[in-house]
């Protein structure tokens, strides 16, 4: 995920901004009926890059293990 529109705010408030961003990502994937869900977001691994970790949607409820990452 490149160039977060809330990047400047996230630098000082990661817990709030990144939790909301992860929830939006999870909700969007769910609404689209995607076969994956976002399990974790690694914020600001580079100045304009966050990494979303994905897992199969049916396995995410029973396991916290990440299977893939998108950057």
Residue, then its C-alpha position, 0 to 999 in steps of 0.5 A: x500500500x503506497x502513499x497513505x492519504x493519512x501518512x502525516x497523521x499516522x506518523x504520530x498516531x499509528x495505533x488510531x490511523x493504521x487500525x482504521x485503515x486495516x478495518x477499511x481494508x478488511x471491510x472492503x475485501x469482505x464486501x467484495x467477497x474476496x477469498x482473502x482477508x487482511x490479517x495485519x498491517x505493518x505501518x510505514x516500513x518505508x516513508x510511503x509504504x505500508x504492508x498488508x498481510x493477507x490470509x485465506x478468508x476461511x482460515x483467518x478466523x482460526x489462524x493468525x498465521x499470514x500466508x501472503x503480503x502485498x506491498 
